[in-house]
Amino acid sequence: MLAAVQQNAWALRFASDARKKDREIITAAINQPGGGRALKYADENFRADRKIVLAAVKYSDGVLELVDELLTNDKEIVLAAVENDGWALKYASKKLRSDFEVVFAAVTANHWCLKFADEKLKTDPRIAALESET
């Protein structure tokens, strides 16, 4: 299975339950280009594993929606996610959707994600300037 996920992260969906709990296999899968979304097929415990999640959000879009809710309030994880995929702001905690640095990074990556930001930040001139640049 390790060789399979090293070739294609999506092979994880065919793994046995035991293999889906194997850290080496999960790490290999998420380190493939776009492999972070393979977290969907990993054992649920990996969705709350900070190290695994941080690696997954850095290199793959659409991962933040898969992770444990507690990690959607982890600024380092959310910042890495929105820098890679501005739409990840949608899945950030309410607290982080009102954090200037997080919203600024998200809007820099994709100005359309501003709709997920806290109302106060939507009118912040520094963020509004980013939106009008694109």
N, C-alpha and C positions, 0 to 999 in steps of 0.2 A: 504494500500500500504506500510505503514511503516513496518508492520510485514513481508510482503513479501520480501522487500529488505534486511531486517535484516537476513532473511534465505538465500536469493540468490540475489546478487546485480543485476544480469541480468534481474530480474523481472521489473526493471525500464523501459525496452523497451516497456512494455505493459501499462505503466502508462498514465494517461490522461495528456494533455498539462499543466493543472493546477498543477498536482502533480510533473511534471518534473521541475517546478519552485519553489518547496518547499524545502527550505534549509535543514530542518530536514531530509527529505527523501533522498536528495542527499548525505548529510553527512553520513547517515546510510549506504547507498549503497557503497560509496567509502571506508568506513572503514571495509568492509568485505574483507577477503583474496582474492586478485586479483580483488577487486571491483573497483579499479581506472579506469579501462577501461570502466566501466559503464557510465563514464562521457560523453561518446559518445551519450548517450540517454538523458542526462540532457539538460535543457534549455541552449542555447548557451551562455548566460551571465555567467554561472558558469565556462566556459572555460577561462574566463578572471578574475575570482575571485581568487586572490592570495592565500588566506587561503585554499580554496577548492583544488586548483591545487597542492599546496605544500603537502597536506595530500595524494592526489591521487598518486603523483609520488614517494612518499616514499615507498609505499607498493605494487605497481603494475607495471609490465613491460608495455611498449608500450603506455604510457600515454602522453608523451611530444609531440607526433605527433598530439594529439587532441586539444592542448591548443592554446589560442590566441597567435598570433605571438609576441606580446610585452613581454609575459612571457618567451619566449624562449631566451630572453636576460637578464633574471633575474638570477644572478649567484647562489643565494641560491636554487632556484627551479631547475635549470639545474644541479647543483652539487648533489642535492638529487636524481634527476632522474638518472644520470649516475652512482652514487654509487650503486643504485639498479639494473640498467640495462645499461650496457656500450653502447649498441646500441642506446640509447637515444641521444648520441652525434650527430648522424645523423640529429636530429631535432633541435639542439641548434643553436643559432644565429652564424653568421660567427665570430663575436667578441669573443664569448665564445669557439668556436672551435679552437681559437688561444690562449686561456688562459691555462697556464701550469697546474694549479691546477685542472681545469675541465678535461683536457685531461688525466692527470696522473690518476685521479680517474676513468675515463672511461676505460682506458687501464688496470688498476688494476682489474676492474670488468670483462673485456673481451678484450683480446689483439687484437681480430679481428676488433674491432671498430676503430683501429688506422687509417684506411683508410679514416675516416671522419674528421680527425684532419687537422689543418693548416699545410701546407708543411714544415714550419720551425720546427714545433714540431715533425714531423715524424722522423727527424734526430737528435733530442735532445738525447744525450747519456743516460740520466736518464730514458727516456721513452723507448728508444730502449732496455735498459737492462730489462725492464719489459716484453717486447715482447719476448725476448729470454729466459726468465725464464719459459715460459709456453709451 
